[in-house]
Structures are given as C-alpha cells and as structure tokens.
Amino acid sequence: MSRVTLAQWQMLAAVVEHGGFARAAEAVHKSPSTLNHAVHKLEEQLGVQVLEPVGRQVRLTEAGEMLLRRARQLIESAEALEDVAGRLSEGLEAEVVLAVDQIFPADALAQALSRFSAGYPYVRVQLHETVLNGGVEMLYDGRADLVVTGIAAQGFLGEPLVNVRFCAVASPDHPLHRLERPLDLRDLARHRQLVVRDSGQRQSMDSGWLKAEQRWTVSHLETSLDMLERGLGFAWIPETRLREALASGRLEPLPLMAGGVREYPVQLIHRDRDRAGPATHAMAEALKLAVAETCNERQPFESVE
C-alpha cells in the first residue's frame, strides 16, 4: 500500500495553486491546520521537503515541483475515474456536442442525425459547423464530445470516416473557361480565389490557397458556392456539394493540367471514449453507418482533360 494518500497530494496541490494554507483552506473547505498537517506528514513519509516559505507564502522546492508534477497525473486519473462512475450511475447524458467540419458530406450528416434522433429523441444535440482547426480546438478545450475533422489532433486517436474529394470549379462564363485550354498555376494566380475561413481562433491556416493575387475569404461553403455561381471567382469545393450545380451547368470543373481533383481524409475523434455516455457512442455509430450508406457509391468526376 502507498504510504502517501491521494488526499495528501490533493491538499498539496491546493496549497500550491492558492499560494498558501489559508487561501487553500477556504477553497477546499478544510482548516489550515488540517492542510498543514497533511503536507508535513507527506514530507515526513517521503523524507523530502516539498514546500519552502517565501515571505508569507510558500512555494514548491525543486523536488516538490517534480513530485507534484507526477502527482497531478494521479489526481487527474482519479477525477476521471470518478467522473466515469458518475456518468455510469446517472445513465444517459442529456446532451451531445458534435463538431463537424463543413467538408463532411451533408447527406451523411443529415442521415446520421435522423438515425440518432429516432433512438434518442430526448437527448439534445449541439452541432458546430467548423472549418479546419475549429473542431480540433474544441476538442483540445473539452468543448466537444465528438469531432469530425480532416485535421490531425495531437494526443488523440481518430477513426477514418471518409475521403472527401474536392474539385476546382468556376462558372461557365468565368474567364478561365474562356481560355479553352488546359490551365496551370500561372493562369489561376491571375484570378480571384475563394477560400473558406479557418474557424480556429488560436491557430488558422490557408489550406488550398494558391497565393493568387486576389483572394476573398468567406465563413461558409454555401457562401463560396453562391459566389462561384455568380462568376466571382474559382475554388475547390467538396464533390458532394457540387453535384447539383455541375448537373445543371451552373458550375464546371476547371481543365487543370494537374491538381484539379484533391482528396482529404476525414476522421472521427472522441474527446474521451471511456468517459463517453451511451448517446455519444450512438452518435458515433450513426455517423459511421451514414457514411457507409451514402458515400460508398460515388461517381467520379468526368474527365476535364
């Protein structure tokens, strides 16, 4: 059995976080003498001084910093374990927060939500439509239970969902189509490119931007599509958002020598699979089933050579 209890480590962490015994006592609803005794007992049991006085406050010694850093992992694991037990005892969660990148096929998302609603009609769903780093930031901040993204999330393991293909398109009346020949990068650089803004707040990226002389940045794919049909620029758009516009002739693929079609892998990431409730797991399964049913029978783009 461990000589030092988890409660002792928690009391030490509280003293350090609040800068002293008195403030920590107020925060954790213990008497200062109780905290003082716990910390001194910890030092006695370990044979190491973990705190030293600095004026009216205390701070960690070098040894204390190393020990508390490792102890915090134990504290966090214990809190996670209690949280899992609490969720299990409570049963079904009241809400599922889902962050989905806008490149994810809209038909698959609608089908997944419909299937989930049929099985869990009383569970609230918060759907966040993100772009690039937006969903990953929600994952890092603990603000989403499930994230569908094409961006790798450090420290998390994702499940492959679908490869989303993009096609470079413009209005049939766009000057690029009037050239009536295969296009290269120099041709594109002379015209306006439409780019969807990264919804991440701390880190953003210009994925797919070709350094065109003119660029308009919008917040949603639907806005980009509307501008494309009005002849205001060119852009790469997910194929699942293009089928109607291509079939009706409102947009046409650009005859690029290379790079006219791109493919991006999209994955599903749990914030914490073990701590997730039954509704969150059901939503994940609904997304995977919807992809299998709606995205497997895809027709390739016609050749633009």
N, C-alpha and C positions, 0 to 999 in steps of 0.2 A: 504494500500500500504506500502511496505517496505521503511523505511527511508534511508537505505543504498542501493546503486545500485550495480549491478553485476560488472560494470566497476570499481567501487571503490575497490572491493575485488580483481579484476584482477590486478589493479595497485599496491595494497599492496603486492600481491604475487610476482609481478615482482621486486619490491624493495628488498624483502627478498631474492629471488633467485639470484639477481645480486649484493647483498651486499651494495647497496646504491642507491641514487636517480639519480646520474649522469649516472652510467652504465645502470641502468634500463631504463632511458630516451632514451638512444641510442638504446636499444634493442626493445622497443615498439614504437619508433618514436614519443615520446611526449617530451615536455620540462620538465626539472627538477622541475620547479615551478608548472607545472600542476600536476605532481605526488605528490609533497609536499602538495599542496592544497587539493588534493583528500584524502590523508591519514589523514591529520589533520581534515578535515571535517568529515571523518569516525569516528575518535576518539571523536570528539565533539558530533556527533549524538548518538554514543553508550554510551558515558560517561565513556569510558575505554581507558587507554593508551595501544597501541598495539606495539609501537616501542620505543626503547631507544638507545641513542648514545653510541658507543663503539669506541673511537678514532675518526677516520674519517669515520667510517662506522656505520651502525645501525643494531640492531638485535631485534628479537621479545621479548616482555615481556612474562611472563608465561601465562598471559591472552591472549596475542596476539597469542601465539602458539596454544592454544585451539581453538580460534575463527577461525584462518586461516585454521586449520586442517578441520574444518567443512565447511568452505567456499570453500575449494578446491573441495568438493563434488558437490557444486553448479556450480562451474566453469566447471568441467568435464562434468556434466549433460548438461550444456548449449552448450558446444562444441559438445557433442554427438548429441544434438538436431539439431544444425546447419549442422552437417555432414549428418544426415539423410535427412534433407531438400535438401541439395546439391545433394545427390545421387538420390533423387526422381526427382529433376529438370533435372538432366543430363540423367536420364533413365538408360539404360543398362550399366553395368560395363564392362570394357574392358578385364578383366582377373579374373579368379577364381583360387585361390591357394588351392590345396587339398592335405592333408597329410593322407596317408593310411598305416596302419600297414601291414607288409608283410604277416601276418597270414590271412588277409581278402581274401576270395576266389577270385582267379584270373579271373575266368569266369564271376563272378558278376561284378567285376571292369571293365572288357572289355565291357560287355554289357551296363553298366551304361554310360561309356564314349562314346560309339557308339550312344546311345539314345540322350545324351546331344549334341553331335556334329550335329546330324540331326536337332535339334531345334535351336541351337545357333552356327552355323558354323563359325562365325567371333569372337567369344569370345575365348581368349587364355586360356589355362589350364596349370598350373604348378602343376605337380604331384610329390610329395615327398614320396618315399617308406621308411617308418620308422620302427623302432623296439622298442617296449616297451615305454620308456619315451620320445623318439624322437618327436612323434606327439604332446604329451602334452606340451613339451617345446615350440614348435612352436605356440601352442595355447596361452600359457602364454605370449610369446613375441609379439603376434599380427601378426605373420608371416604367418598364415594360416586362410583361410575363413571357411573351413570345415575340421574336423579331424575325422578319423575313427580309433578307438583305443580300446584296451582291458584294458587300464589303466584309473582309475578314475581321473578326473581333478577337483581339488578343486576350488570351486567358479563357476562351470559350470554345467548345466544340460544336460544330454545326452539322446538320444533316442535309445532303444535297436534295434540292427540291426539283429544279428545272433549269435548263439552259435557255435563257431568253435571247432571241436573235433580234438585232437592230438592222434597219435598212436606211441608207441615205436617200432622202426623198426631197422633192420640191414640187411646186405647182407646174403643170404642163406649160404654162406661159412664162416660167422663170427664165431669165437669160441663160442659165447654164444648159437648159434643154435646147435652147435655140442654137447652141454651138454645133449640135448634130454630129458629135464625135466623142470618142472616149475621153474622159476627163482625168486630170491628175491634180496633185495637191496645189499647184500654182493656180489652176483655174478656180478652185474652191477659195483660196486665200483672197481673191478679189471680190468676194461676195459676202453678204451678211449670214452669219451662222447663228442659229437659235439654240440656246443652251438652257437646260433646266437647272435652277439654283440648288446647290447643296444645302439641305435643311439643317446640317450640323452647325452648332453655334461656336464650339471651341476649335473645330478643325474643318476646313472646307477644301474642296478640290474642284478643278475644272476638268472633269472626266470627259474625254472626247473632243475637247476644244482644239481646233487646228491652228490657233493663233491667227485666225482670219482678221483682216483689217477692221471689219465691222462685226460686232457681236451684240446680240440682245439676250439678256438673261431673264428668264421667267420663273415662276414658282411652281407651275404645274404642267404636266404633259398635255393636258387638254388645251391650255393656252397656246402652247407651241404648235399643236395641230391646227388650231384656228388660224394662227398667223401664217403657217405654211400654206394653207388653202387660199389665203389672200395674196399669196405671192410675195411675202415679206422676207423670205429667207430660205435657207435649206437647213436640214437637221437629220440626225439619226434618231429614228423612232422605233419602239418595240413593234415587232410584226403583228402582235395580237391587237394593237391599237390602230393598225393601218389597213386591215383587210377591207373594210367598207370604203375607205377613201380611195384605195387602189382599184377596187372593183368598179367604182363609179367614175373613175378617171379624174377625180379631184386632185389626186397626187400621183406622181410617177417616180419610180426608182431612178436615181441618177446613174448614168452609164460610166461608173468609175473604173479605171484600169485595175485598181486593187482597193480592198477595204470597203467596198460598197455594203457588204453584209458583215456584221460583227456579232459575236456571241459572248454572253456573260453568264457564268454560273450563279444561280441564286440558291441560298441555303436557309434552313430553318434553325433558329437558335433558341434554346430555353434559357431563361435567366438562371434558374436552378431546377433541374429536372426532378431531383429528390424531394424538394420542398413544394413542388407544384401540386395543386389540387386536381381532382378528377375533371373539372371543367377545362382547365388549362390543357391537360393531356387530351381531352376530347377535341379541343380546338386544333391542336397539332395534328391529330389523326384526320380531322376533317380537311385540313389544308393538303395533306399528302394524298388523300383519296381524290380530292378535287383536281389536283394536278394530274394524277394518273388517268382520270376520266376525260379531262378537257384538253390536255396538252400533248398527248401522245400521237394523235392523228393530225399532224401538222403538214401542210403542203408547203414545199419550198417556194421561194420567190422565183418568178420567171427570170430567165437569163436576161441580163442587161448589157451583154457584150455587143 
